[in-house]
Amino acid sequence: MKKQKIWECKIGECDNSNVPDGGDFPMREAIVETYIKITGKKPTFCFSGWGAELDEIERGVVTHRQAEN
C-alpha cells in the first residue's frame, strides 16, 4: 500500500485573549477549502485547534529567529 501523506501546521503565537470563542472554525474552514483545491477531494479528517505547543526543537528555532531580528 502506498504511504499516505498528512499535512501538519503550527502557527502562532498570540495572546489567548486575542482568540475569540469559535476562533478555530474560520481557520479550519480555510484549510479544508485549500486542501480540496490542492487534492481534488474532501479530507477524511481535520484535527486542529488552539491547543498546540511547540516541541523543544521548534521552540529553539523560533527563539533563534527572534534573536536574529
C-alpha positions, 0 to 999 in steps of 0.5 A: 500500500502506498504511504499516505501523506498528512499535512501538519501546521503550527502557527502562532503565537498570540495572546489567548485573549486575542482568540475569540470563542469559535476562533478555530472554525474560520481557520479550519474552514480555510484549510479544508477549502485549500486542501480540496483545491490542492487534492481534488477531494474532501479530507477524511479528517481535520484535527486542529485547534488552539491547543498546540505547543511547540516541541523543544526543537521548534521552540529553539528555532523560533527563539533563534529567529527572534534573536536574529531580528 
